[in-house]
Amino acid sequence: MTTHTPFIPEILTEWLPSQRWFPAKEASVGVTVVGGTVLEDPAGEAGFEIHFLAVESGRRTDVVSVPISYRSEPLEDAAAGLIGQVEHPALGTRWAYDATHDADFVRLWVDFILLARSTPDDRLDGVVIKAPEHQEPGVAQPVKVLQGEQSNTSVVYGAGPGSMIVKFFRVLAAGESPDVQISAELTAGGSTDTPGHLRVGHGDVAGSTGRTRSPRHRARQCAA
């Protein structure tokens, strides 16, 4: 697939307020792109984009993370993640999905961190804390998006002993997340009392308050 420029569909401003994790409660919000990247689909069948968006509502500004999957046909078993049908300037008519519901996107993101890759602009990189067992890069696994989280999206990726929970942080903030830091230190120290913390993705976003380096997504091994 030819590399394309990230695209923010207008329909996103209608979809965002309906999401449980969306922080703005005002009727009218302004959305500005402050970072992100494109993940190229090796099969050339889909477009995968990760967006960091500054959301202005009243006197507050929040930065949210929105990965989008663009498909030429409706994605099976992903109706809950449908954003809507859009006209992408580079890809044409596409069904846009919250990419956490797309197994191919989750695979690419897990591979990105598993292989400790970085984007060309060095603003997004993967950090491996512990190499997972029973996970091979490039092999797609089934996904199940968990419901009910307030500010994150957790996805069960895979099945059996190699399964893991991939947590997508939706609302980003400056600095380290205590939850991530403590879990990572326990894993690095050899603790077996909690699920293993495998790896984390970090990203830089240039928002209205300056440059922010925040944990974006992490993956934890599912408890047996």
N, C-alpha and C positions, 0 to 999 in steps of 0.2 A: 504494500500500500504506500502511496506517495505521502511523504510527511506533510501535514496540514497545520494550519494555524488554529489554536483553540478557539472555540465558538461558544458564546453564551446565548442560548435561545431565549426569546422574550417570555416564552411560556414558563420559564424557571421562576419568574417573580410571582406567578400564580401558584406554583407547586410548593415552593419553599415554606410559606406560612402554614401549610397544612401538615408539616412534618413535626412530630413530637419534639425533636431535638432543636428545632429552630428557635433561637433566643428572642427574636423581635416579636412584640405583641401588638405593635401599632398597625392600623389598617393600611398605612402607606409606608413602604420601605424603599430605600435606594440601594442598589447593588453595584459595586465596583470591583473589577478584577485586580487583585494585588499579587497574584502568583499562580503557579501551577505548571503542569507539564503534559505531554502527550506520550502515551505508551503505544507503541506500534504492534499491531496484531500480526504475528508471523504468518497466520493463515490468510491475511488480507480480507477477512470477512467482516470486520467490525472496526469502529473507531473508538478509542478509549482516551478520555481526557480527565485530568484531575485539576480542579479549580480551587483556589483560595479566594474567597470573596469577602470584601468588606461590606457589611450590612449596616446601613445608617437608619436608625429609627428614633425619632425624637432627638434627644441629646446624647444618645449612646451609639457607639459603633462597636460591632462584634465582627470577628473574622471567622468564617465557617469554611469547612472543607466539603466540597461536593464533587465526587467522581461521577462521570457520566459515560454511559455506554451507548453508542449509536449502532443500530442494527438495520439492515435492509428489509428484514421481515420480523414480525412479532417474535419475541423470545419466549420459548416454551417454559411454562411454570414460573414466569416472572411478572405476572400481571400486577402484583402488589408493588412492584418497583417502577411501573410505567410512569414517566413524566408526561409524555405526549408525543404526537407526531410533529416533526419539524422539517424545515428546509435548511439543510446544512450547506454553507457556501462551497465547501470542498467535496462533500460526500453525497450531496443531493438529498432526496426525500429519505428520511430515516425515522425509525422509532427510537426515541430517547428514553433510556432507563437510568434509574439510580444504579450505578455500576456495582454496588455491593450485592445486588441480586444476580449478577452475571458471573457464572463460574469461570469463564475465560478471563475476565478482568481480574478476579481474585487470584487466579493462578499466576497471571503476569505480575501482580503486585507482590505475591509471596516470593516469586522467583527474583524480583528486583531486590528484595531485602535479603533473601537466602544467599544470593550471589554477591551481596555487599556492593551493589551498583550505585552509581551516581548519575544524575542528569548532566548534560553537557555544560549547563550554567552553574553547576555545583551548588544549587539551591535545594536539592532534594537528594538524600542519600540513605542507603540501608546500612544498618549496623547489626552484625550477627553477635548475639550473646551466647547462644548455645546451638550447635548444629542439631536439627531435629532428626529423629529416626523415621524411617519409612516414608520419606518425602524426596521425590526426584524432580528436579526442575523440568518444566515443560510438560508435565503430566497433569491434566485437569482432574479435579476432584469435585464431587457434588457439594453444593452449598445450601445452607439453611440459615436464613436471617432471623435472629432472635427478636422478639417483640418486647416493648415496654421500657426500654432504656430512655433516660431523659436527655442526655447530651452526647451519647455515643451510639454506634451501630456495631453490634457483635455478630459475626458470621461463623457458624460451625462449618469448617472446611475439611472435607474428607470424611471417612468412616473407619471404624476399627482402631487399631493401635497407633496408626499414623495420623489420626485426626487432630485438629487444633482449633482454637478459637482465634479468629482474626478480629481485632477490635479497631474500628475506624473512629478516631476522635473527630467529632463534627465541629465543636466550638473550640477554637484554638486560643491559647494564651501564651504569654512570654514565659521563658524559663522551663525548668524541668518539672514534670508531673511527679509528685510524691508517690502516687500509686505505681507508676512505671518504674521509678527509681528503686523503690523498696523491693518490688517483685524481681527486678533485674539483679539486684545485689544478692537476694536470697538464692536465685538460680546460680549466679556466679560462685557463690560460696558452697554450692553442693547440696542445698536443702532439698529434701524430698517430701516435705510436709505440705507444700503448696504446688499447684501446677507449674511446670517449668515455663519460664519466660524465655522465648527463643530469640526474638529479634525485634528491632524497632526501626521505624522510618522517621527521619527528622527532616524538617523543611524550613527554609527561610521565607518569610513573607514581609513585604515592605508595605505596611499599613499606615494609617494616619498618624500613629504614634511612633513611627520609625520602624526599624528592621527587627523582626521577631523570629527567634528560632524556637520552634515548638515541636514536641513529639506529635507526629501525625497519625500514624497507625502502628499498632503493635500486634504481635502474634503470640498466643500462649498455647502450650500443649494442653489438650483436653485431659481432665482427670479420668482415670480409668474407672 
